[in-house]
Amino acid sequence: MRPPSEQKGCMSTSLISYWFRWQSFIPDLVAAAKTSETICENCMAILKLLSEEVFDFSRGEMTQQKIKELKQSLNSEFQLIHELCLYVLSASQRIELIRATLSTLHAFLSWIPLGYIFESTLLETLLKFFPVPSSRNLTLQCLTEVASLNFGDYYNVQYVKMYNIFMVQLQTILPPTTNIPEAYAHGSGEEQAFIQNLALFFTSFYKFHIRVLESSQENISALLMGLEYLINISYVDDTEVFKVCLDYWNSLILELFDSHHNMDNPAVTANMMGLQVPLLPGIVDGLCAQLLQRRRLYAGTMSKLRMLMICRMAKPEEVLIVEDENGNIVRETMKDNDVLVQYKIMRETLIYLSHLDHEDTEKQMLKKLSKQLSGEDWTWNNLNTLCWAIGSISGSMMEEQENRFLVMVIRDLLNLCEITKGKDNKAVIASNIMYVVGQYPRFLRAHWKFLKTVVNKLFEFMHETHPGVQDMACDTFLKIVQKCKRKFVIVQVGENEPFVSELLSALATTVADLEPHQIHSFYESVGHMIQAESDPHKRDEYLQRLMALPNQKWGEIIGQARQSVDFLKDQDVIRTVLNILQTNTSVASSLGTYFLSQISLIFLDMLNVYRMYSELISSSIAEGVPFASKTSYVKLLRSVKRETLKLIETFLDKAEDQPQIGKQFVPPMMDPVLGDYARNMPDARESEVLSLFATIINKYKAAMIDDVPRIFEAVFQCTLEMITKNFEDYPEHRLKFFSLLRAIATHCFPALIQLSSQQLKLVMDSIIWAFRHTERNIAETGLNLLLEMLRNFQASEFCNQFYRTYFLTIEQEIFAVLTDTFHKPGFKLHVLILQQLFCLVENGLLTEPLWDAATVPFQYPNNEMFVREYTIKLLTTSFPNMTAAEVTQLVNGLFDSRNDLPTFKNHIRDFLVQSKEFSAQDNKDLYAEEAAVQREKERQRMLSIPGLIAPNEIQDEMLDS
C-alpha cells in the first residue's frame, strides 16, 4: 500500500465513528448515491470527508496499526467508490455532480491502489474532461495528483500516453503563442487558477517522470514544448506561481549541474542516473555521451532560464534603496524574509546555469546592459534585476573571464550614471553600482585604478542626500575595505602616497554630510586600512590623524569640565560625548591591539566621566521622581555609561593576548565600574559591567583569579536578587550574569572552591534556576556552566563533597527539563550532563556513598547500584503511563551505553517518544546536532563550487596577499 501524502483538513470523528459501527457504511452509501443525482452529490461530499479524516487521523491521533487497518479497509472497499465515480463521469450531465465527483477522486488519488488509476479507464476519462471549462481545474488537480506519484518504471507507458494526450489538448485550450503573463493579469479567477494548476502539473510531472520523456526521440518535442509553457508561466506576476516554478527550475538545474560537475567521477554519475552497472571503460564512455547529449537537449531551455533569472532576480539584502507603492525611490525600512529566501534560491540557480555555460550568461547580461545604455530597455526594475543578477554570480567565472566581464559592466554603469538625468534615476543607478562592486572584491584587488575610481565614486555618493544612498555607500565602503585593505596602505604605481594618507587629508570634507552612525561606519572602515599597515610608526601616525577631530572635541569638553563640572550636564554635551565614544568603539573594533595608544589617551578621563554620570543617575532615581530611570535625560546618561563599557570591552576583546594590557586597564576600573555597580540601585546597574568582566576573564584567564573574590562580592548577591524574583525583569542582566559565572568556572575555578558552602549553594541554585528558564540563551548558558562545574569538580579534591551534596538534585532537575517539552533546544547538553553523571558513578572517583545512611536503611554495594535504583524510582513516579519493566529497560540501557554517546543519546530519544510527552510534537530539536552536521556537509559542498558561497562570506586570510 502506498504511503499517504500529507493533507490538511478539519478533524471530525463523526464519519469514522459511523464507519466503525456501521459495517456496510460504504456499500450502503454507494447504493444510496445511485438513487438520485442530488443524493449522489451529497454522498460524494461524504466520501471526500472520509478520505480526508483518515489522513488527519494519521497525524498522531491514532496508532499506526489502526491507521493501517483503516486504509486497508478503505482500499478493499474502494472498488465500489471507483465504479461509482466512473459511472457518474460517463453518465451524468449535471455539472455540480461532475465537479463533486472529481473533487472526491482528488481526495483518494494519492493513496488508493495503483491499479485503479492505471489499469482502468480512469485516466482516459479524466483527460476527456480536461477540455471542458467547467471541470478543467478540478481535472487538472486530479492529473497533477497522478503526476506526483512515483513508484518505479512499471507505468511509464501510461504516463507518456497521458502526457502526450494532455499536450495536444493544451495547445487547443492555451495556444503556445499566448502571452501567458498578460493573459493571467487580465484573466478571471478561474483562468488564473488554471495557470496556477498548470504550473503544478508540469512541475509535478517533470520532477518524477522527465527521464521517461527524454528517453524517446518521439517525445522530445512534447517535452520541450511543455518546458516552454513552464518558462512562460514563470514570467507571471504572482509570487506563489513563481515559487512553484522556481522550486522546479532549481532542482532541474542542480541535477544537470551535478551531472556535469561529476563527469570525472563515473560512480557518482551512475548513481545519480539510478544505474546499477559495472563501470567498465565502454560503459563510462557511454555515460559521458548520455550526459553530453542531455546537456545539448536542454541547452535552449537553459538559455531561456538564464534570461528568466536575470529578468526576475529578487532583491539582495545589501540593497537598501527600493521603489515604494507610489513609484517613489525610498530607503527600505523593513527586510522581507520571503524575498531574501527567493534571492538565495535564484542566486544558486543562476550560478549553476553560469557554470553550465559561462559564455551565454555573460552574453545575455551584457546585451541587456547595452539596452539600458541605449534607453531601449531602460526601467528601474530592469536595471535592478540585471545588476542583482550580475552581483549574484560573483566568483563563478574564471578570474580572467570575470575581469573582462567586470571591466565592461562597471564602465557601462559609470557611463549610465553620467548620462542619466533625474535624482531618482541617479539614486537607482548609484545603488546598483554599489551593489555590483561590493560583490567582486577579487576583481577590485587586481585592478587598483578601478578600485580607486569605485571608492572615490562612493565618496561622491556620501554627499548624496537621497534616502538610502549614503547608508549604502558607507556599507559598501566597509565591505570593500575589509577585502582589499592592503591595497590602501601601499604606494601604488603612479601615486605619490598611499591612498589612506590621501583619504585622511580630506577626511573632514568626505564625512561632512554623513549622519553620526554613518561616520562611525566610515571610521571603522579606515580602521581596517590602518590595521593593514605593518610599519608601527606609520600606523600610529595614521591613527593620530584619523582621531584628530574627535580628540580635539574631547579635549575641549574635558578642559571645560575641569573649570566647571556642570558643563558635562548639558544634554548637547552629553550627546557629543556619546558620539565621540561611539566613534572610538568603531575604530577599536577594526584596529584591535593597535588602538592602544588612542584608548590610553582618553581612558582615565573617560572613567571620571563614567563615575560622574553614574552619580547623576543615582541621585535622579533616589529623588523618587516617578519613572525617573525612564526619563530622556537619565537614558542619555546611561547611554554614555554603556558606550564606555562597550568601548573598553571591544578593545580588550579585540586586542591580542598581552598580559600588560590587562594590568594597565583592569585595576583602574575596579572602583569606578565594579564598585559603582555594587553601590547603585538595581535600576541604575548596567548589564554591560557583567559582560565586560566576562570578557576580561575569558581573555586573561587564570591571571584574574586574585580578582574574582572582588568581582564576586560586587556583582553576585545583588544581581541574583534582581533576576530571581521572576523570569521577566532585567532580561539583559540574566544572560550576561550567567556568562560571567561560566567564564569564572572555566578559567578561575580555584576561586570558586574558596567560596563558603552557603555561597556555593547560591551558585548552584542560580545555575538550576538558569537552565529551568524558558529563554533559550539563558537555559543554554546555565547548562554549559553546569557541565563546566561538573567536570572541574570531578577533577578536584572536593569531588566527593560536591557530588554527595548535589548529584541527586542535578539528576532530578535535568530529567525535569529534559521531559517537560519546553526545553527541547537544550537536548544535546541534557544528554551530556546525564552521561557525565552516569560515567562518574562507574569510574570509581566517588569513594563515598551518594545515599544518606540515616534515611536509606539498605546498604548498596556501590554508587552505581544506588543511582540505577534511584533513577528507576524517579522515572516510574514521573511517568505512570510507563510500566516498571519499560523504565528498568531504559535505565539499564542508559547505563550500558554511557560510554557510547550516540547510543546513549538514541536511548534518551526513544524514552522521550515512548513516554508520550513528545509523541505528537515537532521534535526537530532532538536532532539538532545531526542537522548541524548535515548543514556543514552542505557548506563544504557549496565551497567546492566556485561562486556558490559569495566572496564576501568567505573568511580568507590570504585575500590581501
N, C-alpha and C positions, 0 to 999 in steps of 0.2 A: 504493500500500500504506500502511496506517495505521502511525504511529509506535508503538513498543511502550510500554506503561506500565511504570514501574519496579516490578519484583517482586524479592523477596529469596528466596534459596534456596541450597542447598548446591551447590558446584561439583563436577562429576564429568565426566571426559572419556570415560567408557566408552561411553555411548549415542551421543554424537556420533561417536566413532571407528567404532562399528558402522555408523552411518548413512553415513559417508564411504566405507567399504569395501564395504558391502552395498547394492547399488543398489536392490534390491527390498525393502528393510527394512520400509517401512510397508505395502506391499501384502501381504507375507507375514505381517506382524503382524496385519493386519485379517482375513486369511483364517484364521489360527490362532484368532482370537477367536471365530469363528463355529462352532468345533468343539464347545465346551462352555462353560457359564456360568462355571465356575471359571477356565478359561484366559482367558476374556473379561475377567474381573475383573482378572487379572494384567496383561493387555495394556493395559487402561485405565490402570493404575498406571504402566506403562512410557511410554505416550503422554503422560501428565501430566508425568512427569520430563523427557521430551524437550523439551516446550514450555518448562519452567522453565529447562532448561540453555541453550537458545537465548537466553533473556532474560539469563541470567547471563553468557554469553559477551559480550553486548553491553556489559558493564560494564568494558571495557578490555582483555580478554584476546585479542581477535582484531581484525583490521582491519575498518573499517566496511563495506568492499566484501564481505568474507567473510560478515559478519553478514547483509548484504542478500541475498546468494545463498542462505544457509541459510533465511531466512524465505520467500523466493520459492519455494524447493523445497518447504518445508512447506505453503505456500499452495496450490501446484499439486497436492499430494497430499492436501490437507485434505478434498476431496470424499469420499474413502474413509472418513476418520475421521468426517466429518459423517453419512454414510449409516449407519455402524456405530452411532453414538450414537443417532440417531433410531430405528433398528431395535430397539436394546436397550430404549429408553424406551417403545416401543409394544408390544413383545412379551414382555418379561421380567416375572416376578412376584417375582424374587429381590431382597430389599431391599438386601443388601450390593452387588449388581451395579449396581442403580439409583443408589445413593449414589456408587459409584466412577465411574460414567458422568457424573453431574452434576459431580463434582469435576474430572474431566478436561475437561469442557466449560468449566468456570470458568477453567481454566488457559489455554484457547485464545481465549476470547471477546473479550479486549481487543485482539487484533490480526489475527484472521482476516478475509478479505474480507467486507464488509457484507452482500453478497447471501445468504450462508449463514445470516445471522441474520434479515433482514427479508423475504427473498424465498423463504422455505421455511416449513415448518410448525414450526420450532424454537420460536418464541415461544409459539405456541398449545400446544405440547407441554409447555413449561416451566410455563405457567400451570395446566395440568391437575394438575401435581404439587405446586403451592403448597398446596392444602388438605390434602395427605397429611402427617400429623405426622412420619413417619419421614424424609421427604425435604424438609420445609418449609424448614429453614435453608439447606441447600445450594442449593435452588431460588431462595431469596431472594438468596443471594450471586450467583448467575448473573444474575438480573434486575437486581441492583444494578450489575453489570459492564456490562450493556447500557445501563442508565440513565445511566451515566457517559460513554458515547460521545457525541461531539458533532461531527457532520460536516454542518453546514448544515441546511436545511429539507426535504431530499429525503424523509426517512422520518417526517415529522411525523404523518401519518395513523396509521402503525403505533404510534408512541409513545402517541398519545392513546387508541387502542384498547386497548393493553397496560395503560395506567394505569386506565382505566375498569373493565376486567375485574378487575384487581387489587383495586381499591377495593371492588367488590361482594363478592369473596371474603373480603377482610379483615374486612368487617363481620360475617361469619358466624364467622370464627375469633376475632376480638377485637372484640366489640361496642363501639360508640362510647361507651357509658355506663360502660365498665370503668374502675375506678380503677387506672390503669397503674402508678403508683409502688408502690401496695400489692401489686398482682399480681407486680411484679418482686421486691419484698422477700421474698415468700413462695414464689416460683416455683422450679422445678428449674433445673439448669444449662442444659438445652435451652431452657426457656422464657425464661430471662434472655438467652441468646444470640439468641433470636428478637427480643426487644425491641431489642437492640443492632443486629441486622441490619436491622430495620425502620427505625431511625434512619438508618442508612447509605443504605438505599434511598431514603427520602424526600429526604434532603439531596442525594444524587447526582442524583435526577430533577429536583428543583426548580432546582438550580444551572444546569442546561443546558436545561431544557425548560419552565420555568414560563410563559414567554411564550406558548407554544403553547396551554396550558390557559386562560390569561387571554383569549385572542383570540376564544373562542367561548362564548356565554352558556350553552350546554348543558353545558359542562364546569366551570362556576364552582362549582357545589355540591360536586362531587367534589374540586375543588382546595381549597376552604375546609375540607372535612371532613378531608382529608389534613393540612392545616396544623394543624387542631385536634388530630389524633393526635400530631403532632410536638411541639406545645406540651405536651401531657400527658406525652409521653416525656421532655421536658426537665425535668420535676419528679422524675424517677427519681434516687434517691440513689446514683449511681455516677459517679465523676469522668470516666471515659472516655466514657460515654454522653453526659454533659453537654457535654464538649468538642466532640463531633461536632455536637451540636445548636447550641451557641453559635457555632461557626465559621460555620454556615449563617445563623443569625439575624443575625450581624454583617454578612455580605455582602449579605443581602436588604435590611436597614435602611439600609446605606450606599448601596445603589443607589437606594432610594426617596428618601433624603435628598438625594443628588446631583441627582436629577431635580427635586426641589422647590427646591433651592438655586440651580439654574441655569435656572429658568423665565424669567429675564430675558435668558438667552443661548441663543437657539434653536439656534445652530450646535452648541454643546456638547451640548444636549439631543438633537438629531437624531443626533449621532454616538454618544451613549450608547445610543440605541434601535436603532442599526445601520441608520439610514435614510440613503440617498444620494439626496436630493431637493433641488431648488432651493428656497430659503427665501423663498417669496412670502408676502405677508400672510395669505392664506387658509390656507396650509399651516401657518404659525406658529400661527394660532388653533386649528387642528385638533390640533397637537401639544400645546398647552397644555390643550385639552379632554381629550385622552387621559391626560395626566399627572394631572389632577384626578380623572378617573374611576378611575384606578389607585389613587390615594390613598384614594378612597372605598371601593374594593373591599377594601383591606387595613385599613381603619380599625378594625374589630372585632379582627382578628388583632393589630394593633399595640397596642391597649389591653390585650389579654391578655399580650402580650410585656412591656409596662411592669410589670405585676404580677409576671411571672416574674423579671425583672431585680431588682425590689425584694425579692422573697422569697428569691432565691438569690445576692444580691450577695456577691462574695468580699471577704475582709478586706484593707483597705488597709495599706500599710507603716507608717503613722503609729500604728496601733492596737497597743498593747503588751500589752493585757490580754485573755487568751483563756481558754476553758474546756478543761481537760485531759480525758484519757480517763476520769477518775474523776468527772467532773462538777463539779470544783472550779474556781474562778476564780483564775488564777495569772498571773504575768508571763511573757510569751513569751520563750523562751530562744534560739530559732533561727528565722531567716526562712525561709519556704517559698517558693522561687522560682516553683514552679508556680502557687501561689495568687496571687502578685503579677502573673504574666503573665495569669492568668484575670481578675483585677481590672481590669487595663488594658483588656482586650477588652470586658468587661461595662460598664465606665465609658463607653467610647467608644460602645457600642451604645445605652446609656441616654441619652447626650447627644443622639445623632441622634433617638431616639424623643421626647425632650423638645422638640427643635426642631420636630418634625412636629406636636406638639400639647401646648403648654405647659399648657393648662387641664387636660387629662386627667391629665398627670403630677402636677400639684400636687394635684388632687382625690384621686387614688389614694393619694398619700403621706400627706395629712392625714387621710384616712379610716382608714388603717391605724394612724396615730399615735393617733387618738382611741380606737381599740380597745385600745391599750396602756394608756392612761389609765384606761379603764373596767374593765380587767382581763379583758375578753372574749378578747383575743388575746395576753395577756402571757406571753412566754417570753424568756429571754436571747437566744436565736438570732433570734427575730422582731424584737426591738428592735435588735439589732446590724445585721442585714441592712438594715432600714429606714433606720437612721441612716447606714450606709455608703453607701446609695443616695442619700440626701439630700445628703450631703457630696460625692458624686461628680459631681453636676450643677452644682456651683458655677460661676457665670459664664455659664451657658447661657440664663438668663432675662433679660428686660429689667430694668433696675435697679428700677423701680417695683414690678413683679410680685415680684421677688426679695425686696425689702424687706418687702412684705406677707406673703409666704410665710414668711420667716425669723422675723418677729415672732411668728407663731403657733407655729412649730416650737420656738424657744428657750423661749418662755413655757411651752409644754406640757412640754418636757423638764425645766425647772426645777421645775415643779409635781410632775412624776412623781418627781423626786429627793426632794422634801419629803414626799410621802405614802407612799413605799415604805419598808418596813421590811426589815432584814436587811443585814449587812455586804457580802455578796457581791452582792446586788441593787443596793445603792448604788454599789459599785465598777463594775458594768456600766453603770449609768446615767451615772456620772461620766465613764467612758471615752468614752461616746457624745456627751455634751455637749461634751467637749474636742475630739473629732474634728470634730464639725459646726462649732463656732465657729471652729476653726482653718482651715476651708476657705472661709470667707466674709469675707475682710478688707475688701472693698468695703462690705459691709453695716455692719461694725463701725466703719469710718471715718465713715460717715454718721450713726451713732447713738451719740453719746457715752454716754448713760445705759446702753444695752445693753453697750457696750464696758467701762464701769466695773464694771457688775454681773458680767460674764463674768470680768474679771480678778480681782475680789475672790473670785469663786467658785473660781478657780484657786488663789488663796492659801489658801482653805479646804482644797482638795484636797491642798495641800502639807503639811498636817498629818495627812493620812490615811495610815496605815502599811500599808494593804493593798497587796500586791506589785504594782508597776507603776503605781499611781495617781500617786505623786509624780513618777516619771520622766516620765509623760505630761503631768502638769501643767506641769513645767518646760519640756518640749519645746514644748508648745502656747503657753506664755507667750512663749517666744523667737520662735516663728513669728508670733504676733500683733504683738509689739513691732516686729519687722523691717518689717512692712507698715503699722503705724499709729503710728510713733514720734513724729511731730509732735504728735499728739493729747495726749500725756502731758506735754508741756513748756509748753503754753499754759494760761492760766486759763480754764476752761470756764464757760459761763453757770451761775450759781448756786453756783459754787465760790469759795473764798477764796484758794486757792493751786494751782499746777499739781500734777497727780497725782504726778509724780516726787518732789516735795518731801514730799508726804504719805507716799509709799512709803518714802522714806529715813528718815523719823522713826520708822517702825515696822519698820525693816529687820531688827533683831536678832530680833524676835518672829516675823516672817514666815519666816525661814530656820532657826528654832530646831530643827525636826525633820528637816531635809534632810541627806542624805549629802554628803560633800565634793564629789563630781562634780556633784551637783545644785546645790550652792551656786555652783560655777563657772559653770554654765549660767545661773543666776539673775543673777549679776554681769555676765555677757556681755549679757544682755537689758537690764539697767539701763544698761549702757554705751551701747547703741544709743539709748536715750532721751536720755541726756546729750549724745550726739553730735548730736542733732537741735536742741539749744538753740543759738541764734545769738548770744546775749549771752555774751562771753568770761568776764565776772566771775561770772555765774550758773553757767556751765559748770564753772569751776574750783571754785566753792563746792559744787556737786553732787558733783563727783569727790572732793573732800576728805571729804564726808560719807559717800560710798559706801565709800571706802577706810579710814575711821576705824578699824574693827575690826581688819582685817589689819595696818594700820600701827602700831596700838597694840601688837599682839603682836610685830611685827617689831622695834619699838623696845626692847621688854623683852628680847628674845633678844640683840640686838646689845649692849645695855647690860650684860647678864650676861657676854657673851663678852669684853667689854673688861676685866672684872675677872678672868675665868678662861677662857682659850680652850678648856679641856677641856669646858666646858659645851656647846659645839657638837657634841661627840662622842656625846652621849646620843641613842639611837635615837628616842625620842619627840620630842626637839627637832628632829632631822633631818626627821622626818615633818611636823612643824609648819612648818619652813622650806619644805619641798616644797609643802605645801598653800598657803602664802602666795604663793609664786612662781606656782603654777598659777592662783590667783585673779587675780593681776596679768596673767598671759598672757591670760586670758579677757577682761578689760576692755580690754587693749591691742588685741585682735583686733577689737573693735567700736568703739573710740574713735579709733584711728589717731593722727594728729598730736596730737590734744588730750590724749593720755596723757603728753605730755612732762613736765609738772610732777610727775606721780607717779613716773615712772621716774627722773627726776633726783634725787628724794628718796632712793631706795634703791640707785642704780646702783653707787657706789663701794664701799659695804658689801657689796653682792652680789658684786662681783668679789673682794673679800677672802675672803668665804666660799668662793667658787669655788676660789681658789688653795689655801686650807687643805684643803678636801675632796680636791682633786687630790693634794696631798702625802700625805694619809692613804691614798688608794687606792694610790698608787705604793709606799709603804712596806709596805702589806699584801701587795701582789703580790711585791715584792722579797724579802720574808721567805721566799718559796719554799714557803709552805704549799700543798699540792695543791689545785687548783681555787679558789685564793684569789679570783680575779676573779668566781667564781660564788656566793660566799657572800652571804647576805641583807644583811649589813652593807655590803659593797662595792657591791652592787646599789643599795642605798638612797642611798649617797653619790653614785653615778653618776647616779641619777635627778635629784638636785638639780643636778648639773652640766649635764645635758641640758636641764632645765627653764630654767636660767639662760640657756643659749644660745638656747633656743626663745623665751623672753620677749624677748630683745634682737632676735632675727631678726624676730619678729612685729611688734614696734614699728617697726623700721626699714623693713620691707616695707610696712606699712600707712600709715606717715607720708608726708605729701606730700613731693615732691622739694625739700627745703630743705637746701642745702649745709651750713649752720651746724650742723644736727643731726648730720650725718656727722662734721664736725670736732670736735664735742663728745664723741661716743661712740666713734669708731673708735680714736684714738690710745691712750686708756687701756686698750684691750683687747689691744693688740699683745703685751705680755709675758704677762699673766695667761692669755690664751687661746691665742694663736699660739705663744708661747714654751713654754707648758705642753704643747701638742700635740707639739712637736718633741722636748722632753725626755723625754716619757713613754714607757713600754714600749708595744709595739703593742696589747696587750690593754686598756690604760688610755686609749687615744686615742678621743675622742668624734667620731663621724662628723658630728655637728651643727656642729662647727667648720667643716668644709668647706662645708656648706650655708649657714651664716651668712655666710661671706666671699663665697660666690657671690651671695647676696642683696645684700650691700653693694656689690659690683662692678656688678651689674645695676642697682642703684639710683643709685649716684653716678658710674658710667661712667668717663670719662677722668680725672676728678678723683682716681681711685685709682691712676693709672699709676705714680707715685713709690713707692707701697706694694707694688706687685706683686713686685719682687725679694725683699722681706722675706717676703711670703706664700709665694712660690715656695720660698725657702730653708727655710721652716718645714715645709711640707707635702709638697712634690713627691717628693723622693727616698724619704723614709721611708714615704709612703703607697704608692708604687709597689712597694716591697719587700714590703709587706703583701698587696697584691692580685694580684701577677703570679705567685705560686707555683703557684696553681691557679685554677679557676673557682668555687670554693665559699666559701673563707674570707672573712670580713669583707664580707658582701654589701651592707651599708648604706654602707660606705666607697666601694665601687666606683662606684655611680651618682652619689653626691654629689661624688666626686673629678672625674669627667668633666664634671659640671655646672659645677664651678668652673673647669675648664680652658676650657669653652665660653664662660663669662662673660668670662674674660680675653681669649680670642681675639676675641670680639665687640667689647668696649669698650676694651680696653687692648692692642691688637695691637702698638703700638710697643714695648711691654715685652718681647714675645716675640722681636722682631727682635734685641734686645740679648743674647739667650741665645747661649752658645757653640755650636759645631756639635755637640759631644757632647751638650749639654743638649737642643738641638732634635731630635737623633736620638732621645733618650729620649722626648720628647713625641710624635714621630711613631710610634715603636714602640708607645707606650701607646695611641695612637688606633687603630692597626691591631688591637692586642690587644682593644680595646673593641668594635669592630664585628664581630670574629670571635666575640664572646661569644654564647652561646645564650640568655641572659636578654634579652628583647626591649627593655626600657627602657635597658639599658646599651648594647646594639648601636645603638639608635636615637640615643642621646646621642652615641656615638662618630661616627656618620655625619654628624649635624648639625654636630659640631665640625669634622670633616674638611672639609665643604663650606664652612664659615666660613673655615677656614685657606686653602683653595684660592683663594677669592675675594679674601681680604685679600692673599695673596702675589702674586696676579696684578696687583693694583693697586700693588704696592710696587716699590722699586728693586731688590729682591732676587729678582725674578721668575725670571730665567734660572738663577740659582744654585740656588734651591729646586727648580724643576722638573727641572733636569738630575739632581739627586740623587734625587728621589722620584717622578717621573712614572710610570716603568715599574713600580715597586714598587706604587704605588697602583692602577694599572690592573689589574695581575695579581691583587692582593688583592681588589679589588672584583668582578672576574669570578669569583673563587673563591667568595665568599659569595653572589653572585647565583645561582650554578648548583648550590650544594650542597644545596638543598631545605630546609635548616634555618633559613634567614634570609629566608623569603618576606615577613614583615611589613615588611622594610626595602626592598622593591622600589622604591617611589617615590624614595627617597633614592639607591639604587644608580643608578637611571636619571639622576637629576640630576647625580650626580658624574661618570658617564661622559660625559654631554652637556657638562659643564664642561670635561673633558679634551679631548674631540674638537673643541670650538669653539676651544679655546686654540691648537691647532696650526694653525688656519685663519687666525686674525686677525692673524698677524704679530707678536704680542707677544713670542714667543720668538725671539730673534735668534741664539741659539747652538744648535748641533745637540744633539739628545737622545741620539744614539748616541755610543759611545766609539770614537773613531777608531783607538785602539790594538787594539781587539778586533773591530771591524767593518771589514773590508777595503774594502767597497764604499761609495763616497760617494753618499749620497742627494741628490737635487736640493733637497729641503726636508723639514722635520719631518713634514709630513702624510704624504708617501710612506713615510717610515720607520715611522710609527705604524700605518699601514694594514697594511704587511707584517708588522710585529711582532704585531699583533692577529690576523692570519690564521694565523700560525705558532702563536701561543698557543692559539687555539681548535681548530685542527686537531690539535694534540698532545693537548689535553684531551678532545676528543670524537672518537675514532677511528671511531665509528659514522656520522659525517657526512662526506660527500665534500668534497674541496678546493673543488669548484665551489660547493657549498652554503654553505660557510663564506665564500668570497670574495664571493658574492652578498649574504650577510648583512652583512659588514663594509662593503661598498660602500653598501649600503642605509643603514647607520648613519651613515656619513659624509655621504651625500647628504641625509639628513633631520635632521641635527644641529641645525639652526636651527628645526625644527618639532617641538616637544616631543611632541604627541600621536602623530605618525607615528613618531618615534624610539622612543617607548615601545612602540608596537604591533610594531615590528620586533623589539624585545628579547623581547616576549611570544611572538611566533611562534618565535623561536630557542629559547626555553626548552622549548616544547612539542615542536618539531622534534627537539631534542637527546634526546628521550625520557626526560630526567631528571624531567620534570614531567607526562608524558603521562597517567599513571593516578592522579594525586593531586588533592586538593582545592586548587584554585588561586585561591580567592576573594581571597587577599591580593594577588594580582597586579592585582586590580581594585578595591582598597580606595578609591582616590581617587574613582572613578566612583560607588562605593557611597555615599561621604560626600556627594557632590553630590546623589544621589538622596534621602538622608536629610534634607538641608537643604531640598530642594523639598517633601518631605512635611511638614517642620516648618512651612514657610511656609503650606502648605495648611491645616494644623491651626490656625495662628494666625488664619486668616481666618474660622474657625468659632467663635463665642463659646462658651467653656467647655471646648473640646476640649483645650486646654492649661490645667492648673489655675492659678488666680490666683497661688498660691504659687510657681509655677515661672517666672512672667513677671517679668523684671527691668525694672521701670518706675520711672524716677526721678521721675515725676510722681505716684506713688501717694499721696504725703503732701500734695499741694498742696491 
